[in-house]
Amino acid sequence: MDKKVTIRDVAAKAGVSISSVHFALNGQSGVSEETRSRIRRVAQEMGYQPNPLASNLKRRTQRIAILLPSDEGEGQYYYQTMWFGVRDYIAKANVKLDPVELPFSDHNKIERFQQMAALAETGELHGILTVGHIDEAETEAGWRAVMAKDIPVVSIGSDLMRCHCLCCIQPEYDVIGRTMAQLITDHIPPFGSILLCAGNPKWAAHTLVVRGFEDYMRENGCENLVYRDNSWLISQKNYEKIFEKLSRPDIAAACCVYSQGTVMLGQALEESRKASRIYAVGSDLPETTADRIRRGVINIAIQKNPYAQGYVGIRYLVEYLSSGKIPEEDRIYVGSEVVLKSNLMMYENEHYRYLLQ
């Protein structure tokens, strides 16, 4: 039996984005007439047929798999508010939805992914919201099944490597890294060393911030010595590594690109009695970090706005399923904020929910 040609196949053959194929085949603006003609020709040559169920999606209950890291354990420091954003949008959406929540942690990530893939195989799954770092070698076959069913996927945080996405929702990591570097180098002398808690070297959400940090330092001739730490899980061993580096006499500032590391960094600053003597810039705003900003342990946090990432991610997916609305770009950037003691009140008592629009 011949494999069904999907919209992703047409996009790949024509050398354009999935959004461009939608624009071209639905008579919408957004592509040139030359590109529209080429896409239509490729679709015809490949024998592409629109999904006959698509026109019924607006009237039927849409089942969406939400495959995000758990909001418990270490996930509470970042993903808890992302889940809030997803659930808040679903609660107000004027669409019939059947959300299937599949929160995962390191020990059950593949099991959760396989549950999602099994739903896709049934033909009763209409959309998927997930994160870029779900990708593993073990997920490749599952993603092939998803693409074969032409199920739209929205990724949060970073792109998926093994599956084409409708769009990716993420912060502007390069800008975050550059902002961190400027904040620090503006506050310490050129001979002061910096501890950079750089996170997981395999995650784009961490490495791109680090790259932005290093690019700013190089481009601006900053000669500060930087000690890098690549711990990314909360553990006694990783805490001790951060504490040891922080205890060096030449450290004048510390910076962390991820939320869990900021929690460990704050603890190390307090237990080493270097709080207020070392200029500290952290990431994100769980209550633990907010409290340390209030007390002057951490000077500034860059809030990557996980609430908005979750809210915007599910919104784009639902709008596509219910009305065929195509994201304006393949990559949608969510703004980040610099949080200090002076503006911390804007983020207290879940006020971040009102900063979305």
PLY file of the C-alpha trace (Angstrom):
ply
format ascii 1.0
element vertex 357
property float x
property float y
property float z
element edge 356
property int vertex1
property int vertex2
end_header
0.00 0.00 0.00
1.40 3.40 -0.98
2.32 5.73 1.85
-0.04 8.67 2.19
1.53 11.96 1.11
1.37 14.50 3.94
1.64 18.26 3.97
5.08 17.84 5.48
6.16 15.80 2.45
4.99 18.58 0.13
6.83 21.20 2.18
10.05 19.17 2.11
9.83 18.54 -1.64
9.06 22.19 -2.43
11.76 23.45 -0.04
9.36 25.64 1.96
7.78 25.70 5.42
4.56 23.91 6.33
2.94 27.33 6.79
3.80 28.27 3.21
2.12 25.11 1.91
-1.03 25.98 3.87
-1.03 29.52 2.50
-0.53 28.31 -1.07
-3.12 25.53 -1.05
-5.77 27.55 0.80
-5.48 30.68 -1.31
-4.19 32.79 1.56
-1.67 35.63 1.41
1.79 35.03 2.78
3.59 33.59 -0.26
4.47 35.02 -3.66
2.52 33.90 -6.72
5.62 32.17 -8.05
5.99 30.18 -4.80
2.26 29.45 -4.70
2.39 28.01 -8.23
5.43 25.89 -7.43
3.85 24.47 -4.26
0.61 23.64 -6.03
2.52 21.94 -8.84
4.55 19.87 -6.37
1.40 18.90 -4.43
-0.31 17.78 -7.62
2.71 15.80 -8.80
2.96 14.04 -5.43
-0.77 13.26 -5.36
-1.35 15.17 -2.14
-4.92 15.07 -0.83
-6.04 17.29 2.09
-7.06 15.44 5.22
-10.83 14.86 4.86
-11.22 15.10 8.62
-9.74 18.59 8.79
-12.97 20.38 7.92
-14.75 18.55 10.74
-12.21 19.40 13.44
-13.92 22.65 14.37
-17.12 20.80 15.23
-15.66 17.76 16.95
-13.89 17.29 20.25
-10.17 17.56 19.69
-7.86 15.34 21.63
-4.51 16.96 22.38
-1.57 15.20 24.01
0.34 17.52 26.35
3.77 15.98 26.81
5.68 18.33 29.11
8.07 17.84 32.03
6.32 17.27 35.34
5.51 20.25 37.53
6.64 18.28 40.58
10.15 17.56 41.89
12.76 19.57 39.98
10.10 20.52 37.47
8.42 22.76 40.04
11.08 25.44 39.55
10.29 26.03 35.87
7.53 23.86 34.45
4.91 24.47 37.12
4.02 27.87 35.66
4.22 26.46 32.11
1.50 23.98 33.07
-0.49 26.88 34.57
-0.33 28.66 31.21
-1.51 25.59 29.29
-4.37 24.89 31.68
-5.47 28.52 31.85
-5.85 28.70 28.07
-7.70 25.38 27.89
-10.10 26.55 30.61
-11.10 29.64 28.61
-10.94 28.22 25.05
-14.28 28.23 23.27
-13.51 24.88 21.65
-14.32 21.29 22.57
-11.03 19.89 23.87
-9.98 16.60 25.39
-6.51 17.31 26.80
-4.46 14.23 27.65
-1.81 15.30 30.17
1.38 13.25 30.02
3.81 14.86 32.50
7.20 13.18 32.47
10.43 13.08 34.45
13.79 11.52 33.59
12.78 8.09 34.85
9.55 7.77 32.79
10.16 10.04 29.79
10.28 7.24 27.21
7.24 5.52 28.74
5.21 8.74 28.48
6.38 9.28 24.92
5.30 5.76 24.00
1.85 6.46 25.47
1.59 9.49 23.19
2.78 7.49 20.17
0.20 4.79 20.91
-2.54 7.45 20.92
-1.29 8.69 17.58
-1.49 5.18 16.12
-5.20 4.97 16.99
-5.99 7.91 14.71
-7.83 9.64 17.56
-5.13 12.16 18.42
-5.45 15.56 16.74
-2.52 17.57 18.12
0.58 17.43 20.32
2.18 20.02 22.58
5.65 19.08 23.82
9.20 20.32 24.46
12.25 20.12 22.22
14.37 18.09 24.61
11.91 15.16 24.51
13.99 13.98 21.53
15.93 10.78 22.18
17.12 7.99 19.91
14.25 5.89 21.31
11.64 8.40 20.11
12.49 8.28 16.40
10.02 5.51 15.48
7.25 7.20 17.45
7.78 10.50 15.67
7.60 8.70 12.32
4.16 7.42 13.33
3.09 10.95 14.28
4.26 12.38 10.94
2.58 9.55 9.03
-0.73 10.56 10.64
-0.06 14.23 9.78
-0.67 15.27 13.39
0.31 18.91 14.04
2.95 19.40 16.73
3.88 22.57 18.61
7.20 22.52 20.43
8.14 24.66 23.42
11.65 25.72 24.36
13.51 24.46 21.30
12.93 22.70 17.99
12.34 18.98 17.70
15.04 17.23 15.70
13.03 14.15 14.75
9.69 15.71 13.86
8.57 18.76 11.88
6.64 21.27 13.97
3.82 23.65 13.19
5.89 26.17 15.16
8.30 26.45 18.06
7.63 28.75 21.04
10.73 29.94 22.85
12.55 32.84 24.49
15.29 34.70 22.62
18.17 32.82 24.24
20.95 34.81 22.61
19.53 38.06 23.98
19.19 36.52 27.45
22.84 35.47 27.45
24.00 38.86 26.27
21.86 40.60 28.88
23.34 38.47 31.64
26.88 39.23 30.48
26.26 42.97 30.34
24.60 43.06 33.76
27.58 41.30 35.29
30.42 43.10 33.52
28.81 46.46 34.29
29.00 45.64 38.02
32.44 44.05 38.51
36.01 45.09 37.71
37.79 43.58 34.69
40.02 41.48 36.96
37.05 39.87 38.76
36.31 36.26 37.81
32.84 34.91 36.96
31.22 31.58 37.81
28.94 30.58 34.92
26.49 27.78 35.76
26.00 26.67 32.16
23.52 23.80 32.52
23.11 20.84 30.20
25.47 21.02 27.18
22.99 18.91 25.18
20.03 21.29 25.61
19.67 24.20 23.20
17.78 26.14 25.89
20.98 26.20 27.93
23.74 26.24 25.31
22.26 29.14 23.33
22.17 31.34 26.45
25.80 30.43 27.15
26.73 31.25 23.56
25.08 34.67 23.83
26.96 35.29 27.09
30.30 34.35 25.57
29.66 36.30 22.35
28.96 39.47 24.35
32.14 39.01 26.39
34.26 38.50 23.27
32.69 41.28 21.20
33.10 43.80 24.01
36.63 42.87 24.94
35.74 41.64 28.43
38.79 39.88 29.87
37.19 38.46 33.00
38.12 34.85 33.68
35.05 32.61 33.47
34.75 29.30 35.36
32.08 27.12 33.80
30.04 24.50 35.63
27.86 22.09 33.61
25.73 20.60 36.37
22.02 20.57 35.52
20.29 18.39 38.10
19.78 19.22 41.76
21.95 16.86 43.78
24.37 17.06 46.67
27.28 16.29 44.35
26.36 19.06 41.92
25.73 21.50 44.77
29.18 20.80 46.17
30.76 21.48 42.77
29.04 24.88 42.58
29.94 25.65 46.22
33.60 24.78 45.60
33.89 27.05 42.55
31.99 29.84 44.29
34.45 29.69 47.20
37.41 30.72 45.03
38.78 34.06 46.27
38.80 35.63 42.78
35.07 35.11 42.10
33.34 38.50 41.84
30.12 37.44 40.14
28.02 34.37 39.43
25.52 33.71 36.69
23.17 30.79 36.07
21.29 30.02 32.85
18.66 27.65 34.29
16.22 27.56 37.18
17.45 24.51 39.14
21.01 25.80 39.04
19.82 29.15 40.36
18.32 27.36 43.37
21.65 25.63 44.07
23.60 28.83 43.43
21.43 30.76 45.91
21.96 28.10 48.56
25.73 28.16 47.97
25.81 31.96 48.25
24.08 31.79 51.61
26.08 28.90 53.04
29.41 30.35 51.87
28.40 33.69 53.40
29.19 35.39 50.11
25.67 36.68 49.53
25.78 40.42 48.80
29.54 40.23 48.23
29.21 38.37 44.93
27.01 39.91 42.25
24.55 37.17 41.26
22.31 36.87 38.21
19.95 33.90 38.06
17.25 32.44 35.84
13.49 32.26 36.28
11.34 32.96 39.29
10.21 30.09 41.47
9.32 31.23 44.98
12.72 30.08 46.29
14.50 32.46 43.92
11.99 35.28 44.46
12.62 35.07 48.20
16.38 35.29 47.64
15.90 38.39 45.49
13.87 39.98 48.30
16.68 39.26 50.75
19.48 40.40 48.43
21.07 36.97 48.01
20.47 37.09 44.25
20.56 40.50 42.62
18.65 39.84 39.41
16.79 37.00 37.69
16.02 36.76 33.98
12.46 35.48 33.82
12.02 33.40 30.63
8.25 33.49 31.13
7.36 29.77 31.05
3.72 30.70 31.75
3.53 32.60 28.45
5.37 29.82 26.63
2.75 27.29 27.73
-0.18 29.63 27.11
0.99 30.73 23.66
2.01 27.20 22.65
-1.38 25.63 23.34
-3.16 28.67 21.85
-1.39 28.32 18.50
-2.12 24.59 18.40
-5.82 24.99 19.26
-6.30 27.88 16.82
-4.79 25.80 14.05
-6.98 22.79 14.84
-10.20 24.76 15.28
-9.93 27.33 12.50
-6.92 26.48 10.37
-5.08 29.61 11.54
-1.41 29.30 10.64
1.32 30.72 12.91
2.88 33.82 11.37
6.37 32.32 11.71
7.88 28.90 12.28
9.51 30.27 15.44
7.53 32.43 17.88
9.53 34.34 20.47
8.17 35.01 23.94
9.57 38.02 25.76
11.72 37.66 28.85
11.95 40.11 31.74
14.66 41.37 34.07
13.40 40.94 37.64
14.91 42.93 40.52
13.84 43.56 44.07
12.27 46.86 42.93
9.87 45.25 40.43
9.41 41.86 42.10
5.90 42.82 43.21
4.77 42.57 39.56
5.38 38.81 39.71
4.01 38.06 43.16
0.65 36.38 43.80
0.65 35.01 40.25
0.49 38.49 38.72
2.59 37.16 35.83
-0.66 35.81 34.38
-1.73 39.37 33.65
1.54 40.32 31.96
0.93 37.98 29.03
-0.92 40.40 26.78
0 1
1 2
2 3
3 4
4 5
5 6
6 7
7 8
8 9
9 10
10 11
11 12
12 13
13 14
14 15
15 16
16 17
17 18
18 19
19 20
20 21
21 22
22 23
23 24
24 25
25 26
26 27
27 28
28 29
29 30
30 31
31 32
32 33
33 34
34 35
35 36
36 37
37 38
38 39
39 40
40 41
41 42
42 43
43 44
44 45
45 46
46 47
47 48
48 49
49 50
50 51
51 52
52 53
53 54
54 55
55 56
56 57
57 58
58 59
59 60
60 61
61 62
62 63
63 64
64 65
65 66
66 67
67 68
68 69
69 70
70 71
71 72
72 73
73 74
74 75
75 76
76 77
77 78
78 79
79 80
80 81
81 82
82 83
83 84
84 85
85 86
86 87
87 88
88 89
89 90
90 91
91 92
92 93
93 94
94 95
95 96
96 97
97 98
98 99
99 100
100 101
101 102
102 103
103 104
104 105
105 106
106 107
107 108
108 109
109 110
110 111
111 112
112 113
113 114
114 115
115 116
116 117
117 118
118 119
119 120
120 121
121 122
122 123
123 124
124 125
125 126
126 127
127 128
128 129
129 130
130 131
131 132
132 133
133 134
134 135
135 136
136 137
137 138
138 139
139 140
140 141
141 142
142 143
143 144
144 145
145 146
146 147
147 148
148 149
149 150
150 151
151 152
152 153
153 154
154 155
155 156
156 157
157 158
158 159
159 160
160 161
161 162
162 163
163 164
164 165
165 166
166 167
167 168
168 169
169 170
170 171
171 172
172 173
173 174
174 175
175 176
176 177
177 178
178 179
179 180
180 181
181 182
182 183
183 184
184 185
185 186
186 187
187 188
188 189
189 190
190 191
191 192
192 193
193 194
194 195
195 196
196 197
197 198
198 199
199 200
200 201
201 202
202 203
203 204
204 205
205 206
206 207
207 208
208 209
209 210
210 211
211 212
212 213
213 214
214 215
215 216
216 217
217 218
218 219
219 220
220 221
221 222
222 223
223 224
224 225
225 226
226 227
227 228
228 229
229 230
230 231
231 232
232 233
233 234
234 235
235 236
236 237
237 238
238 239
239 240
240 241
241 242
242 243
243 244
244 245
245 246
246 247
247 248
248 249
249 250
250 251
251 252
252 253
253 254
254 255
255 256
256 257
257 258
258 259
259 260
260 261
261 262
262 263
263 264
264 265
265 266
266 267
267 268
268 269
269 270
270 271
271 272
272 273
273 274
274 275
275 276
276 277
277 278
278 279
279 280
280 281
281 282
282 283
283 284
284 285
285 286
286 287
287 288
288 289
289 290
290 291
291 292
292 293
293 294
294 295
295 296
296 297
297 298
298 299
299 300
300 301
301 302
302 303
303 304
304 305
305 306
306 307
307 308
308 309
309 310
310 311
311 312
312 313
313 314
314 315
315 316
316 317
317 318
318 319
319 320
320 321
321 322
322 323
323 324
324 325
325 326
326 327
327 328
328 329
329 330
330 331
331 332
332 333
333 334
334 335
335 336
336 337
337 338
338 339
339 340
340 341
341 342
342 343
343 344
344 345
345 346
346 347
347 348
348 349
349 350
350 351
351 352
352 353
353 354
354 355
355 356
